[in-house]
Amino acid sequence: MLSFLTGNKVDHQMADIKKAREIIAELPADPLKALAEITQWLESLRDTKAFKVDRLFENIDLLDAAAKNHQRKLAQDYFATARQQKFQENRLWASSYTFWKALSEAYLECVARFEATQTGGTAFRKNLPVIVARALRTLTLQLKWVLVRYGPVDPRVWSDIGRLHQFAEASGFAASPVAIYPGSHGSGSAQQEFLKAVMLTASSTDGLSPLHQEIAERAVAHFSPGFRVTREPGSGCGYCFDIANGKPPFRVIGDKMPASPTARFFGAGDALAQLIRVESVIRETGAIPSDVHLGGVYDNETVLPVLRHLIAYWSDDAPARSAQRRQTATRMTVLRGMPEILAALDPVNSDALDFSDPAEAENTAESWIVENVSDGGYGAIIPAAKSDWVRVGALIGVKTEVAKHWGIGIIRRVTRDEHQQRRVGIQLLSKLAIPVRIGKSGGMFASGPSETNDSALLLSTTPDSNGEVGVVLREGIYNARDSLDMVVNNKPYLLMPSRLAEGGEDFDWAVFKVMQRSS
């Protein structure tokens, strides 16, 4: 039958608004299943070209609202536990990433159809700034889930972000405030959403753990009203993004300024001073201000390192390297985490400081390629088929081909290139890890040392100028109120706590005043 007799009927279950609402109402209660179904519906809407653009947006809006609680629950589950089973972690990540990708593509389809036809009712045209702002927000969240795994960002994401911002500028609504979503925190503008995306990238999240990345993304969103974007370089705009070339943002260094008319200079602007004030308040009062929204309830010890990291990267001056790097090509044997390091170094049977490779290390150690070295650590390449456990903040044992002893390091940065090859930056705590025995002490006036029934790693052979030594303990052992007894080479020592340098998933790196006890 000819279409001019029947009309252009859309062959899709959500073509009828009543049926669309029934589909939403019948979504599973399980967040993983619900988000999977919503993702499939979004993809099918995107691919159904017969939809008028206003009805397309109406359906996308329904699915977007229906997904809110489900995607929030999956994100909470993903970041709630530092170490999950790999299968479950993959399911949570894949579900979240594919949802945000599908949602961004659906909103981008609305914009593309409008650009191509310039059609759409009055209501759709009124919602166009909202659609563009939502598309930019979904791209930022897609970006976030890629960065959580330290992965390379698809150039398509940068092209889409730049194209949307160009469209918003050309349409004259880039900086116009709109209600992007209902609710008290739903207002903003397309320009503000654009700035969230580029500032998240400028925040160097490859040096943060996944949980810290989550807090950083929330901090970027919270402080985004203070961000700045201009067509000329200036104070508070130390980064640049060309909205037409599909490449990631970069920091502007020296007088080398891009000449492109599509270059946009951006930075923290007034948000930096606001961030510094909040960090100071938390540090001085011990409480996170009630008007600072970071998407969850976190303790100060979790939030403060993130805020300090952001302060460093939001400033006009990039953090300088603490030591010069030298190119090299050698192999390094790596032990994973505190339990494996202790097992390999076998502190129970060690009576001397001359430790060769124990047999235990051969079964569990990995071999990485060192590509550069400095006084502070290493840059290394990880074999593609290994090391799913690698993450920022992980403790590792390290031993290069030319080293005689095991050292201790912490992974500080993780990146992944387009070939899925990972590179890590390692801070070296000590070139020599000395296994020792420790136990809770009765104090300096006790008649003798306590029973030393636990293992630890001493990071130096002699105290520093302050009479202090670094010790890596099992997680949870350090307490600022408790002294420890330590036995090295059958000699007893008293360790009086000075400070916790860093707490990790399976270790405490602490500094102690050390005194030798009489035997």
VEXDREN-2710 file (C-alpha; in Angstrom, 1 decimal):
% VEXDREN-2710
k/r/px/py/pz
1/MET/0.0/0.0/0.0
2/LEU/1.3/3.5/-0.9
3/SER/2.6/5.5/2.0
4/PHE/0.6/8.6/1.1
5/LEU/-2.5/6.6/1.9
6/THR/-1.3/5.1/5.2
7/GLY/1.1/7.8/6.5
8/ASN/4.7/7.3/7.6
9/LYS/4.2/4.9/10.4
10/VAL/7.2/4.3/12.6
11/ASP/8.0/0.6/13.0
12/HIS/9.1/0.7/16.6
13/GLN/7.6/-0.3/19.9
14/MET/8.2/3.1/21.4
15/ALA/6.5/4.9/18.6
16/ASP/3.3/5.1/20.7
17/ILE/3.9/7.1/23.9
18/LYS/1.5/4.9/25.9
19/LYS/3.5/1.8/24.9
20/ALA/6.7/3.6/25.6
21/ARG/5.6/4.3/29.2
22/GLU/4.6/0.7/29.6
23/ILE/8.1/-0.4/28.6
24/ILE/9.6/1.9/31.2
25/ALA/7.2/0.6/33.9
26/GLU/8.1/-3.0/33.1
27/LEU/11.9/-2.6/33.4
28/PRO/13.5/-5.2/35.7
29/ALA/14.3/-4.1/39.3
30/ASP/17.9/-5.4/39.0
31/PRO/20.1/-2.5/38.1
32/LEU/22.4/-4.5/35.7
33/LYS/19.4/-6.0/33.8
34/ALA/17.5/-2.7/33.7
35/LEU/20.5/-0.7/32.4
36/ALA/21.2/-3.3/29.8
37/GLU/17.6/-3.1/28.5
38/ILE/17.7/0.7/28.6
39/THR/20.9/0.7/26.6
40/GLN/19.3/-1.6/24.0
41/TRP/16.3/0.7/23.6
42/LEU/18.5/3.7/23.2
43/GLU/20.5/2.0/20.5
44/SER/17.3/1.0/18.7
45/LEU/15.9/4.5/18.9
46/ARG/19.1/5.9/17.4
47/ASP/18.9/3.5/14.5
48/THR/15.3/4.1/13.7
49/LYS/15.4/7.0/11.2
50/ALA/11.7/7.3/10.7
51/PHE/11.2/9.0/14.2
52/LYS/10.5/12.7/14.1
53/VAL/13.1/14.4/16.1
54/ASP/10.8/15.7/18.8
55/ARG/9.4/12.2/19.4
56/LEU/12.9/10.8/19.4
57/PHE/13.9/13.2/22.2
58/GLU/10.7/12.5/24.1
59/ASN/11.6/8.8/24.2
60/ILE/15.3/9.4/25.0
61/ASP/14.2/11.6/27.9
62/LEU/11.9/8.8/29.3
63/LEU/14.8/6.3/29.2
64/ASP/17.3/8.8/30.6
65/ALA/15.0/9.4/33.6
66/ALA/14.4/5.7/34.1
67/ALA/18.1/4.9/34.2
68/LYS/19.1/7.5/36.8
69/ASN/18.7/5.3/39.9
70/HIS/20.1/2.2/38.2
71/GLN/23.2/3.8/36.9
72/ARG/23.8/5.5/40.3
73/LYS/23.5/2.2/42.1
74/LEU/26.0/0.5/39.7
75/ALA/28.5/3.4/40.1
76/GLN/28.2/3.1/43.9
77/ASP/28.8/-0.6/43.8
78/TYR/31.8/-0.2/41.5
79/PHE/33.6/2.4/43.7
80/ALA/32.5/1.0/47.1
81/THR/35.0/-1.8/47.2
82/ALA/38.7/-1.3/46.4
83/ARG/39.2/-4.8/45.1
84/GLN/36.4/-6.8/43.6
85/GLN/36.2/-10.1/41.7
86/LYS/37.4/-9.3/38.2
87/PHE/34.2/-10.7/36.6
88/GLN/31.9/-8.5/38.7
89/GLU/34.2/-5.5/38.2
90/ASN/34.0/-6.0/34.4
91/ARG/30.2/-6.4/34.4
92/LEU/29.7/-3.1/36.4
93/TRP/32.2/-1.2/34.3
94/ALA/30.9/-2.5/30.9
95/SER/27.3/-1.8/31.9
96/SER/28.0/1.8/33.0
97/TYR/30.3/2.6/30.0
98/THR/28.0/1.2/27.3
99/PHE/25.0/3.0/28.8
100/TRP/26.7/6.4/28.8
101/LYS/28.0/5.7/25.2
102/ALA/24.5/4.8/24.0
103/LEU/22.9/7.8/25.8
104/SER/25.4/10.2/24.3
105/GLU/24.9/8.8/20.8
106/ALA/21.1/9.1/21.2
107/TYR/21.3/12.8/22.1
108/LEU/23.9/13.4/19.4
109/GLU/21.4/11.8/16.9
110/CYS/18.9/14.4/17.9
111/VAL/21.3/17.2/17.2
112/ALA/22.5/15.7/13.9
113/ARG/18.9/15.3/12.6
114/PHE/18.1/18.9/13.6
115/GLU/21.2/20.2/11.9
116/ALA/20.4/18.2/8.7
117/THR/16.8/19.2/8.4
118/GLN/16.3/22.3/10.6
119/THR/13.0/20.7/11.5
120/GLY/11.4/20.2/14.9
121/GLY/8.5/21.8/16.7
122/THR/8.6/24.8/19.0
123/ALA/9.0/22.6/22.1
124/PHE/12.0/20.8/20.5
125/ARG/13.7/24.0/19.5
126/LYS/13.2/25.3/23.0
127/ASN/14.8/22.1/24.4
128/LEU/17.8/22.2/22.0
129/PRO/20.1/23.9/24.6
130/VAL/19.1/21.1/27.1
131/ILE/19.8/18.4/24.5
132/VAL/23.2/19.8/23.7
133/ALA/24.1/20.2/27.4
134/ARG/22.9/16.6/28.2
135/ALA/25.0/15.3/25.3
136/LEU/28.0/17.0/26.6
137/ARG/27.4/15.7/30.1
138/THR/27.0/12.1/28.8
139/LEU/30.3/12.5/26.9
140/THR/32.0/13.6/30.1
141/LEU/30.7/10.6/32.0
142/GLN/31.7/8.3/29.1
143/LEU/35.2/9.9/29.4
144/LYS/35.2/9.3/33.1
145/TRP/34.6/5.6/32.8
146/VAL/37.4/5.3/30.2
147/LEU/39.8/7.2/32.6
148/VAL/38.8/5.0/35.5
149/ARG/40.5/2.1/33.7
150/TYR/43.4/4.4/32.6
151/GLY/42.4/3.8/29.0
152/PRO/43.0/5.8/25.8
153/VAL/40.2/8.1/24.9
154/ASP/38.6/7.5/21.5
155/PRO/39.2/10.5/19.3
156/ARG/35.5/10.4/18.5
157/VAL/34.8/11.7/22.0
158/TRP/36.9/14.8/21.5
159/SER/35.4/15.4/18.0
160/ASP/31.9/15.1/19.5
161/ILE/32.7/17.5/22.4
162/GLY/34.2/20.0/20.1
163/ARG/31.4/19.8/17.5
164/LEU/28.7/20.3/20.2
165/HIS/30.4/23.3/21.6
166/GLN/30.8/24.8/18.1
167/PHE/27.1/24.2/17.6
168/ALA/26.2/25.8/20.9
169/GLU/28.4/28.9/20.1
170/ALA/27.0/29.2/16.6
171/SER/23.4/28.9/17.9
172/GLY/24.0/31.6/20.5
173/PHE/23.1/29.6/23.6
174/ALA/26.4/28.2/24.8
175/ALA/26.5/30.3/28.0
176/SER/22.7/30.5/28.5
177/PRO/21.6/28.9/31.8
178/VAL/19.0/26.1/31.4
179/ALA/17.5/23.4/33.5
180/ILE/19.5/20.5/32.2
181/TYR/17.7/18.0/34.5
182/PRO/15.0/18.5/37.2
183/GLY/16.2/19.1/40.7
184/SER/18.3/21.5/42.7
185/HIS/21.6/20.5/41.1
186/GLY/20.3/20.2/37.5
187/SER/20.9/23.7/36.3
188/GLY/23.8/24.8/34.1
189/SER/24.7/25.6/30.5
190/ALA/26.2/23.9/27.5
191/GLN/29.4/25.8/28.1
192/GLN/29.6/24.7/31.7
193/GLU/29.2/21.0/30.6
194/PHE/31.9/21.5/28.0
195/LEU/34.2/22.8/30.7
196/LYS/33.5/19.8/32.9
197/ALA/34.8/17.5/30.1
198/VAL/38.0/19.4/29.3
199/MET/38.8/20.2/33.0
200/LEU/38.4/16.5/34.0
201/THR/41.0/15.7/31.4
202/ALA/43.2/18.6/32.6
203/SER/43.1/17.2/36.1
204/SER/45.6/14.4/35.3
205/THR/43.4/11.6/36.7
206/ASP/45.9/8.9/35.5
207/GLY/47.7/9.7/38.8
208/LEU/44.6/8.9/40.9
209/SER/43.0/5.6/42.1
210/PRO/39.5/4.8/40.7
211/LEU/37.8/6.0/43.9
212/HIS/39.9/9.2/43.9
213/GLN/38.9/9.6/40.3
214/GLU/35.3/9.4/41.2
215/ILE/35.7/12.2/43.8
216/ALA/37.7/14.2/41.3
217/GLU/34.9/14.0/38.7
218/ARG/32.4/15.1/41.4
219/ALA/34.7/18.0/42.4
220/VAL/35.0/19.1/38.8
221/ALA/31.2/19.2/38.6
222/HIS/30.8/21.0/41.9
223/PHE/33.3/23.8/41.1
224/SER/32.5/24.0/37.4
225/PRO/30.5/27.4/37.7
226/GLY/33.9/29.0/38.4
227/PHE/35.7/27.6/35.3
228/ARG/36.7/29.9/32.5
229/VAL/36.9/29.7/28.7
230/THR/38.2/32.4/26.4
231/ARG/39.4/32.8/22.8
232/GLU/42.7/34.2/24.0
233/PRO/45.2/32.9/26.5
234/GLY/45.3/34.5/29.9
235/SER/45.6/34.0/33.7
236/GLY/43.4/31.1/34.9
237/CYS/43.3/29.6/31.4
238/GLY/46.4/27.6/31.2
239/TYR/45.0/24.8/28.9
240/CYS/43.9/24.8/25.3
241/PHE/41.4/22.7/23.3
242/ASP/40.8/23.1/19.6
243/ILE/37.1/22.5/19.1
244/ALA/37.6/21.6/15.4
245/ASN/40.5/19.1/15.3
246/GLY/39.3/16.2/17.4
247/LYS/42.4/16.1/19.6
248/PRO/42.6/16.1/23.5
249/PRO/43.2/19.3/25.5
250/PHE/46.8/20.2/26.4
251/ARG/48.6/22.6/28.7
252/VAL/49.9/25.8/27.1
253/ILE/53.6/26.0/27.9
254/GLY/55.6/29.2/27.3
255/ASP/54.8/31.5/24.4
256/LYS/53.8/28.8/22.0
257/MET/50.2/29.7/21.5
258/PRO/47.9/28.0/18.9
259/ALA/46.9/30.4/16.1
260/SER/43.7/28.5/15.1
261/PRO/40.5/30.5/15.3
262/THR/38.9/27.4/16.8
263/ALA/41.3/27.2/19.7
264/ARG/39.6/27.7/23.1
265/PHE/41.7/28.5/26.2
266/PHE/40.3/27.3/29.4
267/GLY/41.2/26.7/33.1
268/ALA/40.0/26.7/36.6
269/GLY/39.5/30.5/36.8
270/ASP/37.8/31.4/40.1
271/ALA/37.2/27.8/40.9
272/LEU/40.9/27.4/42.0
273/ALA/40.6/29.9/44.8
274/GLN/37.3/28.3/45.9
275/LEU/38.9/24.8/45.9
276/ILE/41.9/26.1/48.0
277/ARG/39.4/27.6/50.5
278/VAL/37.5/24.3/50.8
279/GLU/40.7/22.3/51.2
280/SER/41.8/24.7/54.0
281/VAL/38.5/24.5/55.8
282/ILE/38.5/20.7/55.7
283/ARG/42.1/20.6/57.0
284/GLU/41.5/23.1/59.8
285/THR/38.0/22.0/60.9
286/GLY/38.1/18.3/60.1
287/ALA/34.8/18.5/58.3
288/ILE/33.7/18.7/54.7
289/PRO/31.4/21.8/54.2
290/SER/27.8/20.8/53.9
291/ASP/27.4/22.8/50.6
292/VAL/30.2/20.8/48.9
293/HIS/28.7/17.9/47.0
294/LEU/31.0/15.1/46.1
295/GLY/28.4/12.4/45.4
296/GLY/28.9/10.4/48.6
297/VAL/30.0/10.4/52.2
298/TYR/33.8/10.3/52.4
299/ASP/36.3/10.8/55.3
300/ASN/38.8/13.7/55.2
301/GLU/41.7/11.3/54.6
302/THR/40.1/10.2/51.4
303/VAL/39.0/13.6/50.1
304/LEU/42.0/15.8/51.0
305/PRO/44.6/14.1/48.7
306/VAL/42.2/14.5/45.8
307/LEU/41.7/18.2/46.5
308/ARG/45.5/18.8/46.8
309/HIS/46.0/16.9/43.5
310/LEU/43.4/19.1/41.8
311/ILE/44.9/22.3/43.2
312/ALA/48.3/21.3/41.7
313/TYR/46.8/20.7/38.2
314/TRP/44.3/23.5/38.2
315/SER/47.0/26.1/38.9
316/ASP/48.7/27.9/36.0
317/ASP/52.0/26.2/36.8
318/ALA/52.2/22.5/36.1
319/PRO/53.8/20.3/38.8
320/ALA/57.5/19.9/37.9
321/ARG/59.2/16.5/37.9
322/SER/61.1/16.0/41.1
323/ALA/64.0/14.2/39.3
324/GLN/65.3/14.1/35.8
325/ARG/64.4/10.9/33.9
326/ARG/67.0/9.0/31.9
327/GLN/66.0/6.7/29.0
328/THR/67.0/3.0/29.5
329/ALA/66.0/-0.5/28.4
330/THR/66.1/-3.2/31.0
331/ARG/63.8/-5.7/32.7
332/MET/62.5/-5.5/36.2
333/THR/61.0/-8.3/38.3
334/VAL/57.8/-7.2/40.2
335/LEU/56.1/-8.6/43.2
336/ARG/52.5/-7.7/43.8
337/GLY/51.3/-6.3/47.1
338/MET/52.4/-6.6/50.7
339/PRO/51.5/-10.3/51.3
340/GLU/53.5/-11.4/48.2
341/ILE/56.5/-9.3/49.1
342/LEU/56.6/-10.6/52.6
343/ALA/56.3/-14.2/51.4
344/ALA/59.0/-13.8/48.9
345/LEU/61.5/-12.1/51.2
346/ASP/60.8/-14.7/54.0
347/PRO/61.4/-12.5/57.0
348/VAL/61.0/-15.4/59.5
349/ASN/64.1/-17.1/58.3
350/SER/66.2/-14.0/57.3
351/ASP/69.2/-13.4/59.7
352/ALA/71.2/-11.1/57.4
353/LEU/70.7/-8.2/55.1
354/ASP/72.0/-10.2/52.1
355/PHE/68.8/-11.4/50.3
356/SER/68.9/-13.4/47.1
357/ASP/65.9/-14.3/45.0
358/PRO/63.8/-16.7/47.0
359/ALA/62.1/-19.6/45.3
360/GLU/58.7/-18.1/46.2
361/ALA/59.3/-15.1/44.0
362/GLU/59.8/-17.2/40.9
363/ASN/56.2/-18.5/41.0
364/THR/54.4/-15.2/41.4
365/ALA/56.7/-12.4/40.1
366/GLU/56.1/-10.6/36.8
367/SER/58.6/-9.2/34.4
368/TRP/58.1/-5.6/33.3
369/ILE/60.2/-3.5/30.9
370/VAL/61.8/-0.4/32.4
371/GLU/61.9/2.4/29.8
372/ASN/63.2/5.3/32.0
373/VAL/64.7/5.7/35.4
374/SER/65.3/8.6/37.8
375/ASP/66.5/9.0/41.4
376/GLY/62.9/8.8/42.4
377/GLY/61.7/5.8/40.5
378/TYR/60.9/4.1/37.2
379/GLY/58.8/4.3/34.1
380/ALA/57.8/0.8/33.0
381/ILE/55.8/-1.0/30.3
382/ILE/53.6/-3.9/31.4
383/PRO/53.1/-6.9/29.2
384/ALA/49.6/-6.8/27.7
385/ALA/48.4/-10.2/28.9
386/LYS/49.3/-9.7/32.6
387/SER/48.7/-7.6/35.7
388/ASP/45.0/-7.0/35.9
389/TRP/45.6/-6.0/39.4
390/VAL/47.7/-2.9/38.5
391/ARG/46.3/0.3/39.9
392/VAL/47.4/3.6/41.3
393/GLY/48.5/3.3/44.9
394/ALA/49.5/-0.4/44.7
395/LEU/52.6/-1.5/46.6
396/ILE/55.1/-3.5/44.7
397/GLY/58.4/-5.2/45.2
398/VAL/61.0/-4.3/42.5
399/LYS/64.3/-5.7/41.4
400/THR/66.1/-4.7/38.2
401/GLU/68.5/-7.0/36.3
402/VAL/71.5/-5.2/37.8
403/ALA/70.2/-4.8/41.4
404/LYS/71.4/-7.1/44.2
405/HIS/68.4/-6.5/46.5
406/TRP/64.6/-6.1/46.4
407/GLY/63.3/-2.6/46.6
408/ILE/59.9/-1.2/47.4
409/GLY/57.8/1.1/45.3
410/ILE/54.3/2.4/44.8
411/ILE/52.5/2.8/41.5
412/ARG/51.7/6.5/41.0
413/ARG/50.5/6.7/37.4
414/VAL/48.9/4.3/34.9
415/THR/48.1/5.0/31.3
416/ARG/46.9/2.8/28.4
417/ASP/47.6/3.5/24.8
418/GLU/45.6/2.7/21.7
419/HIS/47.2/-0.8/21.5
420/GLN/46.1/-1.5/25.1
421/GLN/49.7/-1.4/26.2
422/ARG/50.0/0.0/29.7
423/ARG/52.7/2.2/31.1
424/VAL/53.2/2.9/34.8
425/GLY/55.1/5.4/36.8
426/ILE/56.6/4.0/40.0
427/GLN/57.8/5.9/43.0
428/LEU/60.7/4.1/44.7
429/LEU/60.4/4.2/48.5
430/SER/63.7/2.3/49.0
431/LYS/66.2/0.4/46.9
432/LEU/66.6/-2.0/49.8
433/ALA/63.7/-3.6/51.7
434/ILE/64.8/-5.2/54.9
435/PRO/62.4/-7.8/56.4
436/VAL/61.9/-7.3/60.1
437/ARG/59.8/-8.7/63.0
438/ILE/57.5/-6.3/64.9
439/GLY/55.1/-6.4/67.8
440/LYS/53.1/-3.9/69.9
441/SER/55.4/-2.5/72.5
442/GLY/55.0/-1.9/76.2
443/GLY/56.9/1.4/75.8
444/MET/60.4/2.7/76.4
445/PHE/60.3/1.9/80.1
446/ALA/59.2/-1.7/79.6
447/SER/61.7/-4.2/81.0
448/GLY/62.2/-5.8/77.6
449/PRO/60.8/-6.0/74.1
450/SER/57.4/-7.5/73.5
451/GLU/56.9/-10.6/71.4
452/THR/57.5/-9.7/67.8
453/ASN/55.0/-11.9/66.0
454/ASP/54.3/-9.9/62.8
455/SER/56.3/-9.0/59.7
456/ALA/57.2/-5.6/58.2
457/LEU/59.7/-4.0/55.8
458/LEU/62.3/-1.6/57.0
459/LEU/63.2/1.0/54.3
460/SER/66.7/2.1/55.4
461/THR/69.8/0.7/57.1
462/THR/70.3/3.8/59.3
463/PRO/68.0/6.5/60.7
464/ASP/67.9/9.9/59.0
465/SER/69.1/13.2/60.5
466/ASN/65.9/13.3/62.6
467/GLY/66.5/9.8/64.0
468/GLU/63.6/8.4/62.0
469/VAL/63.1/5.4/59.7
470/GLY/60.4/4.4/57.3
471/VAL/58.6/1.1/57.8
472/VAL/56.0/-0.6/55.6
473/LEU/53.5/-2.5/57.8
474/ARG/50.5/-4.6/57.0
475/GLU/47.4/-2.5/56.6
476/GLY/45.8/-1.5/60.0
477/ILE/48.8/-2.1/62.2
478/TYR/49.9/1.6/62.4
479/ASN/48.4/3.5/65.3
480/ALA/49.7/7.0/66.2
481/ARG/49.3/6.1/70.0
482/ASP/51.2/2.7/69.9
483/SER/54.9/2.2/69.9
484/LEU/56.3/-1.0/68.3
485/ASP/59.1/-3.3/69.1
486/MET/61.3/-4.3/66.1
487/VAL/63.9/-7.0/65.8
488/VAL/66.5/-6.8/63.1
489/ASN/69.4/-9.3/62.9
490/ASN/68.4/-10.4/66.4
491/LYS/68.8/-6.9/67.8
492/PRO/65.8/-5.2/69.5
493/TYR/64.7/-1.7/68.7
494/LEU/61.9/0.6/69.9
495/LEU/59.8/2.4/67.2
496/MET/57.9/5.4/68.4
497/PRO/55.3/6.6/65.8
498/SER/55.9/10.0/64.1
499/ARG/53.4/10.0/61.2
500/LEU/51.6/7.9/58.7
501/ALA/53.1/8.7/55.3
502/GLU/50.5/6.8/53.4
503/GLY/47.8/4.1/53.9
504/GLY/47.2/1.7/51.1
505/GLU/44.8/-1.2/50.4
506/ASP/47.1/-3.8/52.0
507/PHE/49.8/-1.7/53.7
508/ASP/50.7/1.3/56.0
509/TRP/53.8/3.3/55.1
510/ALA/54.8/4.9/58.4
511/VAL/57.7/6.9/59.9
512/PHE/59.0/6.2/63.4
513/LYS/61.6/7.5/65.8
514/VAL/63.9/4.6/66.4
515/MET/65.9/3.7/69.6
516/GLN/68.0/0.6/70.2
517/ARG/67.1/-1.4/73.2
518/SER/69.6/-3.0/75.5
519/SER/69.7/-6.8/74.7
END
